[in-house]
């Protein structure tokens, strides 16, 4: 059986790959499709980390084009979790299922299942729905028990380990959580975080105002961070 493994990042691939290789699949191929990751420099860091890891562990990986426009269009008017997350997972798993079906894979799964911070029941539901629509099997596994070990392994290998899920909204939520606890998220200080946010949101504006109208929440964020609300 040929298996396509959707990979969100290198650290999250470690434990699933170890487990799946022990199950006797004929082949396992990674599939990196994550248009939610922002900014582009963050995307490159995660992509580079996966290239390093896959090279060391003999894992072929297919890297799809980075299309942030698709992500912003897909979550427009649904910027808050969990609605945003549902749409994001569906976008990535649908693409994985479609690619797998069209390229001779028998089944697919995802490294999203290793994270204790994700909604496993919902990911399972979306994965099975995508599989049914595309005529391919979805492999569900309980990978969460290996999350901590994988993080330790990633640290030992010197792999980049991100601090937020990937999208600009999850980065905001991470900052707000730390702000509530009276301490800004390391390694940022307050002024640096503000500069980072202004940079992120100027990029987001280009996509959100690209003929589709900016979601209300995004406009609030842009105004609150001092970014100009309008085309660049």
Secondary structure, 3 states (H helix, E strand, C coil): CEEEEECCCHHHHHHHHHHHHCCCCCEEEEEECCCCCCCHHHHHHHHHHHHHHHHHCCCCEEECCCCHHHHHHHHCCCCCCCHHHHHHHHHHHHHHHHHHHHCCCCEEEEHHHHCCCCCHHHHHHHHHHHHHHHCCEECCCCCHHHHHHHHHHHHHHCCCCCCCCCCHHHHHHHHHHHHHCCCCCCCCCHHHHHHHHHHHHHHHHHHHCCCCCCCHHHHHHHHHCCCCCCCC
